[in-house]
Amino acid sequence: MTTFFAGKRAKELADVAARQGFEYRTQDRTAVSGFTLLEQAEDRNVPENVLLGRMRSHDFVAFDLTYLEDLEAKRQHSTSRPWVPYDSPAQFTCVVVDLDAAVPQTILNPRARKRLFAAEMELETESAELTKLFQLWSELPNMARWICDARFVDFLANTKGRFAFELGDEGLLCIAQDVRSQDLLGLIAMGIACADSLPTGLLKAYHRTHNPGAERTESAPVADEGSLKLPPGGQVTDLREVRSARDKLKAGRRSASPGTTRAAPEPRATPTPRAAPAPSPAATATATKAPERPAPPEPEVWAQWLEEHADEVSSWAEGEQLPDWAAMTAEEREAELAELSALAQDGLITAEELEEARRYLGA
């Protein structure tokens, strides 16, 4: 580890800040937080020689950190995130560039000896060049699509794996080791260039609306959604689209749930068939009866039948002689009435003739 004389380095960096119009602070624990390097360091390790400024429309914070690994924090570390084995003890110089976006935590760790996190934590990428130089991890698996953007991969390849990078709520962190005072401006410029190389769609997807250093609020959607672009072959990871689809789904479920105050859509009008005329009472009564029997035969048919059945009706069919109804027993009368009813049902005698026979039979 290169030894920097604290007093001498502080004076040199204060002079750099004065010449460039940056703000200089000897120490500032609140200047930056949330990155792996700071979370893994002992509490006594705080950012020193802090420079705050703006370069090419980006706000940044540059600082020194004497890193000592916190062994207790390592034992309690969540297994869902990698523990990066940074050199310890080591003197790191870092630049955090504000992206105006709360990007999911993403680590690009150089493949240096003795400095690799667990291989099972790595995300696979479609870029062989990127995989050769860096280990990639992100809390958002689809982040690999964004990171493999051709322009950003070209930038990372030009660094030759000599720097580590991390994305997070605070912005973009660039980590270098043993940076001389006269090289700090170059490190800041490289961090700015790295931010400019990030896919525009990624920054739009996680755009935030609060000022740097203010209390963090939830990422807000951007009005210009049409300008969002994906890396070649990338999938849509714009959380605004996911939220929009989820909100629409919930709204649809609310409108279908009981007790909702939201008016249901009116059904589409369909042609109404013309109503049939109401049936008459007589037709209704007829419809409930047995099928209609054939109409009574015409007189010519009836006359022919009488000729064919002369012996059966010789006593009364001529209309001159009627049966002796008074001489009949009750059983005979019932039998005769049943026979006449059958004739009437078959249409062989008229209803009036049946009614006359009933009167004679005393029915």
C-alpha positions as CSV (number, residue, x, y, z in Angstrom):
1,M,0.0,0.0,0.0
2,T,1.3,3.4,-1.0
3,T,1.8,5.6,2.1
4,F,0.3,9.1,1.8
5,F,1.3,11.7,4.4
6,A,-2.0,12.8,5.7
7,G,-1.1,16.5,6.2
8,K,0.7,16.8,2.8
9,R,-2.2,15.0,0.9
10,A,-4.8,17.1,2.6
11,K,-3.0,20.3,1.6
12,E,-2.6,19.1,-2.0
13,L,-6.3,18.1,-2.4
14,A,-7.4,21.3,-0.8
15,D,-5.4,23.2,-3.3
16,V,-7.0,21.2,-6.2
17,A,-10.4,22.0,-4.8
18,A,-9.5,25.7,-4.6
19,R,-8.2,25.9,-8.1
20,Q,-11.2,24.1,-9.6
21,G,-13.9,25.8,-7.5
22,F,-14.8,22.7,-5.6
23,E,-15.8,22.5,-1.9
24,Y,-13.3,20.8,0.3
25,R,-13.9,19.1,3.6
26,T,-11.4,17.3,5.8
27,Q,-13.9,14.6,6.8
28,D,-17.6,14.0,6.1
29,R,-19.3,10.8,7.3
30,T,-22.5,11.9,5.6
31,A,-21.1,12.8,2.3
32,V,-21.9,9.4,0.8
33,S,-23.3,6.0,2.0
34,G,-24.9,2.8,0.9
35,F,-22.1,1.4,-1.2
36,T,-20.5,-2.0,-0.5
37,L,-17.1,-0.5,0.2
38,L,-18.4,1.7,2.9
39,E,-20.7,-0.9,4.4
40,Q,-17.9,-3.4,4.7
41,A,-15.5,-0.9,6.3
42,E,-15.0,-0.5,10.0
43,D,-17.0,2.4,11.5
44,R,-13.9,4.4,12.3
45,N,-13.2,4.6,8.5
46,V,-14.9,7.7,7.3
47,P,-14.5,9.6,4.0
48,E,-11.5,12.0,4.2
49,N,-10.3,14.8,2.0
50,V,-13.8,15.2,0.6
51,L,-14.3,17.3,-2.6
52,L,-17.8,18.2,-3.7
53,G,-18.4,19.9,-7.1
54,R,-19.9,19.7,-10.5
55,M,-18.3,18.7,-13.8
56,R,-20.0,18.4,-17.2
57,S,-23.5,18.8,-15.7
58,H,-22.9,16.0,-13.1
59,D,-22.6,16.6,-9.4
60,F,-19.9,14.4,-7.8
61,V,-18.3,13.6,-4.5
62,A,-14.6,12.5,-4.4
63,F,-12.9,11.2,-1.2
64,D,-10.2,9.1,0.3
65,L,-11.0,6.0,2.4
66,T,-8.5,4.1,4.5
67,Y,-10.2,0.7,4.3
68,L,-10.2,-1.9,7.0
69,E,-12.5,-4.8,6.6
70,D,-15.2,-5.1,9.4
71,L,-15.0,-8.7,10.4
72,E,-18.1,-8.5,12.6
73,A,-20.1,-7.1,9.7
74,K,-18.8,-9.9,7.5
75,R,-20.1,-12.5,9.9
76,Q,-23.5,-10.9,10.0
77,H,-23.6,-10.2,6.2
78,S,-26.7,-11.3,4.3
79,T,-26.1,-14.2,2.0
80,S,-28.3,-12.5,-0.7
81,R,-25.6,-10.0,-1.5
82,P,-21.9,-10.7,-2.3
83,W,-19.1,-9.7,0.2
84,V,-16.4,-8.2,-2.0
85,P,-12.9,-9.0,-0.6
86,Y,-11.3,-5.6,-1.1
87,D,-7.7,-5.4,-0.1
88,S,-7.4,-4.7,3.6
89,P,-5.8,-2.5,4.8
90,A,-5.8,-0.4,1.7
91,Q,-6.0,3.3,0.6
92,F,-8.8,3.8,-1.8
93,T,-9.8,7.0,-3.6
94,C,-13.4,7.1,-4.8
95,V,-15.7,9.2,-6.9
96,V,-19.5,9.1,-6.6
97,V,-21.3,10.7,-9.6
98,D,-24.9,11.6,-9.1
99,L,-27.1,10.1,-11.8
100,D,-30.4,11.6,-10.7
101,A,-31.7,8.0,-10.7
102,A,-32.1,5.4,-7.9
103,V,-30.6,2.5,-9.8
104,P,-30.8,-1.0,-8.2
105,Q,-27.6,-1.9,-6.5
106,T,-25.2,-3.3,-9.1
107,I,-21.5,-4.3,-8.6
108,L,-18.8,-4.6,-11.3
109,N,-15.9,-6.2,-9.5
110,P,-12.6,-6.6,-11.4
111,R,-11.3,-10.1,-11.8
112,A,-8.1,-9.6,-9.8
113,R,-6.5,-12.3,-7.8
114,K,-7.7,-12.6,-4.2
115,R,-10.5,-10.2,-4.9
116,L,-13.3,-12.3,-6.3
117,F,-16.7,-12.8,-4.6
118,A,-18.4,-16.1,-4.7
119,A,-18.9,-17.3,-8.2
120,E,-22.5,-18.5,-7.6
121,M,-23.4,-14.8,-7.0
122,E,-22.4,-13.7,-10.5
123,L,-24.9,-12.9,-13.2
124,E,-24.3,-14.4,-16.6
125,T,-23.9,-11.9,-19.4
126,E,-24.0,-12.0,-23.2
127,S,-20.7,-10.1,-23.4
128,A,-17.5,-12.3,-23.3
129,E,-15.4,-9.2,-23.0
130,L,-17.3,-8.0,-20.0
131,T,-17.2,-11.4,-18.3
132,K,-13.5,-11.6,-18.9
133,L,-12.8,-8.3,-17.0
134,F,-15.5,-8.2,-14.4
135,Q,-17.8,-10.1,-12.0
136,L,-21.3,-8.8,-12.3
137,W,-23.9,-8.9,-9.6
138,S,-27.2,-6.9,-9.2
139,E,-30.3,-7.1,-7.1
140,L,-32.2,-6.8,-10.4
141,P,-31.3,-9.9,-12.6
142,N,-32.3,-8.1,-15.8
143,M,-29.6,-5.5,-15.1
144,A,-27.3,-7.7,-17.1
145,R,-29.2,-6.6,-20.2
146,W,-28.5,-2.9,-19.5
147,I,-24.9,-3.4,-18.5
148,C,-24.2,-5.3,-21.8
149,D,-25.1,-2.2,-23.8
150,A,-22.4,-1.9,-26.5
151,R,-21.3,1.6,-25.6
152,F,-21.0,0.9,-21.9
153,V,-19.1,-2.4,-22.5
154,D,-16.6,-0.4,-24.7
155,F,-16.0,2.0,-21.9
156,L,-15.4,-0.8,-19.3
157,A,-13.1,-2.6,-21.7
158,N,-10.9,0.6,-22.0
159,T,-10.4,0.6,-18.2
160,K,-8.6,-2.7,-18.5
161,G,-10.2,-3.9,-15.2
162,R,-8.1,-1.5,-13.1
163,F,-11.2,0.1,-11.4
164,A,-14.2,-1.2,-9.6
165,F,-17.7,0.3,-10.2
166,E,-20.9,0.1,-8.3
167,L,-24.4,1.5,-9.0
168,G,-26.9,2.3,-6.3
169,D,-29.3,4.8,-4.8
170,E,-26.6,7.4,-4.4
171,G,-25.4,7.2,-8.0
172,L,-22.3,5.7,-9.6
173,L,-19.3,4.8,-7.5
174,C,-15.8,4.4,-9.1
175,I,-13.1,2.9,-6.9
176,A,-9.4,3.2,-7.4
177,Q,-6.4,2.4,-5.3
178,D,-3.4,4.5,-4.5
179,V,-4.4,7.6,-6.6
180,R,-1.9,10.5,-6.4
181,S,-3.2,14.0,-5.8
182,Q,-2.4,15.2,-9.2
183,D,-4.3,12.3,-10.7
184,L,-7.6,13.0,-8.8
185,L,-9.0,15.2,-11.6
186,G,-8.5,12.4,-14.0
187,L,-10.3,10.0,-11.8
188,I,-13.2,12.4,-11.5
189,A,-13.3,12.8,-15.2
190,M,-13.3,9.1,-15.7
191,G,-16.3,8.7,-13.3
192,I,-18.2,11.4,-15.3
193,A,-17.4,9.5,-18.5
194,C,-18.6,6.3,-17.0
195,A,-21.9,7.9,-16.1
196,D,-22.3,9.3,-19.6
197,S,-21.8,5.9,-21.0
198,L,-24.7,4.3,-19.1
199,P,-27.7,3.5,-21.2
200,T,-30.1,6.4,-21.3
201,G,-33.1,4.1,-20.9
202,L,-31.7,2.8,-17.6
203,L,-31.5,6.2,-16.1
204,K,-34.9,7.2,-17.3
205,A,-36.4,4.0,-15.9
206,Y,-35.1,4.8,-12.4
207,H,-35.2,8.6,-12.6
208,R,-35.8,10.4,-9.3
209,T,-37.2,13.8,-8.8
210,H,-35.4,15.0,-5.6
211,N,-32.3,17.0,-5.3
212,P,-28.9,15.3,-4.6
213,G,-28.4,15.0,-0.9
214,A,-32.0,15.4,0.0
215,E,-34.1,12.7,1.7
216,R,-34.7,9.9,-0.8
217,T,-38.1,9.5,-2.3
218,E,-39.5,6.9,-4.5
219,S,-38.5,7.0,-8.1
220,A,-41.0,8.9,-10.2
221,P,-42.0,8.3,-13.8
222,V,-40.7,10.4,-16.6
223,A,-43.1,12.1,-18.9
224,D,-41.0,11.3,-22.0
225,E,-41.5,7.5,-22.1
226,G,-41.2,7.3,-25.8
227,S,-37.5,8.2,-25.6
228,L,-36.7,5.2,-23.5
229,K,-34.3,2.8,-25.4
230,L,-33.2,-0.7,-24.6
231,P,-29.8,-2.3,-25.2
232,P,-29.7,-4.5,-28.3
233,G,-31.7,-7.7,-27.5
234,G,-32.7,-6.2,-24.1
235,Q,-36.0,-6.8,-22.4
236,V,-38.3,-4.2,-21.0
237,T,-37.2,-3.5,-17.4
238,D,-38.8,-0.1,-17.1
239,L,-40.4,-0.3,-13.7
240,R,-42.9,2.4,-14.7
241,E,-44.3,0.1,-17.3
242,V,-44.5,-2.7,-14.7
243,R,-46.3,-0.4,-12.2
244,S,-48.6,0.8,-14.9
245,A,-49.6,-2.7,-15.9
246,R,-50.0,-3.7,-12.2
247,D,-52.2,-0.6,-11.5
248,K,-54.4,-1.3,-14.5
249,L,-54.8,-4.9,-13.3
250,K,-55.7,-3.8,-9.8
251,A,-58.2,-1.3,-11.2
252,G,-59.9,-3.9,-13.2
253,R,-60.2,-6.2,-10.2
254,R,-61.6,-3.4,-8.1
255,S,-64.3,-2.6,-10.6
256,A,-65.3,-6.3,-10.6
257,S,-65.3,-6.7,-6.8
258,P,-68.5,-6.4,-4.7
259,G,-69.2,-3.1,-3.0
260,T,-67.2,-1.0,-5.5
261,T,-68.4,2.5,-6.1
262,R,-67.0,2.5,-9.6
263,A,-69.7,2.4,-12.2
264,A,-69.5,-0.8,-14.3
265,P,-69.4,-0.3,-18.0
266,E,-72.7,-0.5,-19.8
267,P,-73.2,-3.6,-21.9
268,R,-73.1,-3.2,-25.6
269,A,-76.5,-2.8,-27.1
270,T,-77.7,-5.8,-29.1
271,P,-80.7,-6.1,-31.4
272,T,-83.9,-7.1,-29.6
273,P,-85.9,-9.7,-31.5
274,R,-89.5,-8.6,-32.4
275,A,-91.9,-9.9,-29.7
276,A,-94.4,-12.5,-30.9
277,P,-98.1,-11.6,-30.4
278,A,-99.5,-12.9,-27.2
279,P,-101.6,-16.1,-27.7
280,S,-105.4,-15.9,-27.1
281,P,-106.9,-17.7,-24.2
282,A,-108.5,-20.2,-26.5
283,A,-105.2,-20.9,-28.2
284,T,-103.6,-21.3,-24.8
285,A,-106.3,-23.8,-23.7
286,T,-106.0,-25.7,-26.9
287,A,-102.2,-25.9,-26.5
288,T,-102.6,-27.7,-23.2
289,K,-105.0,-30.4,-24.6
290,A,-104.2,-33.5,-26.5
291,P,-103.5,-33.1,-30.2
292,E,-106.6,-32.2,-32.2
293,R,-108.5,-35.0,-33.8
294,P,-109.5,-34.8,-37.5
295,A,-112.5,-32.6,-38.3
296,P,-115.9,-34.4,-38.6
297,P,-116.4,-36.1,-41.9
298,E,-118.3,-34.4,-44.6
299,P,-122.0,-35.5,-45.0
300,E,-121.1,-37.6,-48.1
301,V,-118.5,-39.5,-46.1
302,W,-120.9,-40.0,-43.2
303,A,-123.6,-41.3,-45.6
304,Q,-121.2,-43.8,-47.1
305,W,-120.3,-45.0,-43.6
306,L,-123.9,-45.6,-42.8
307,E,-124.3,-47.7,-45.9
308,E,-121.3,-49.8,-45.0
309,H,-122.5,-50.2,-41.4
310,A,-126.3,-50.7,-42.1
311,D,-126.8,-53.7,-39.8
312,E,-125.1,-51.9,-36.8
313,V,-127.3,-48.8,-37.0
314,S,-130.5,-50.2,-38.7
315,S,-132.6,-49.4,-35.6
316,W,-131.7,-45.7,-35.4
317,A,-129.4,-44.5,-38.1
318,E,-132.2,-43.8,-40.5
319,G,-133.4,-41.2,-38.0
320,E,-136.8,-42.8,-37.7
321,Q,-136.3,-45.4,-35.0
322,L,-134.2,-44.7,-31.9
323,P,-132.9,-47.3,-29.4
324,D,-135.2,-48.1,-26.4
325,W,-133.1,-46.2,-23.8
326,A,-135.6,-46.9,-21.1
327,A,-135.3,-50.7,-21.4
328,M,-131.5,-50.6,-21.0
329,T,-129.7,-51.3,-17.7
330,A,-127.2,-48.9,-16.2
331,E,-124.3,-51.0,-17.5
332,E,-125.8,-51.0,-21.0
333,R,-126.3,-47.3,-20.9
334,E,-122.7,-46.7,-19.9
335,A,-121.5,-49.1,-22.6
336,E,-123.7,-47.4,-25.2
337,L,-122.5,-43.9,-24.1
338,A,-118.9,-45.0,-24.2
339,E,-119.4,-46.3,-27.8
340,L,-121.0,-43.1,-28.9
341,S,-118.3,-41.1,-27.3
342,A,-115.7,-43.1,-29.2
343,L,-117.7,-42.4,-32.4
344,A,-117.7,-38.7,-31.7
345,Q,-114.0,-38.7,-31.0
346,D,-113.4,-40.4,-34.3
347,G,-115.5,-37.8,-36.1
348,L,-118.1,-40.4,-37.1
349,I,-120.9,-38.5,-35.3
350,T,-121.3,-34.9,-34.5
351,A,-121.1,-33.3,-31.1
352,E,-124.8,-32.5,-31.3
353,E,-125.7,-36.1,-32.0
354,L,-123.6,-37.2,-29.0
355,E,-125.3,-34.6,-26.8
356,E,-128.7,-35.9,-27.9
357,A,-127.8,-39.5,-27.1
358,R,-126.6,-38.3,-23.6
359,R,-130.0,-36.8,-23.0
360,Y,-131.8,-40.0,-24.0
361,L,-129.5,-42.0,-21.8
362,G,-130.1,-39.8,-18.9
363,A,-126.4,-39.0,-18.6
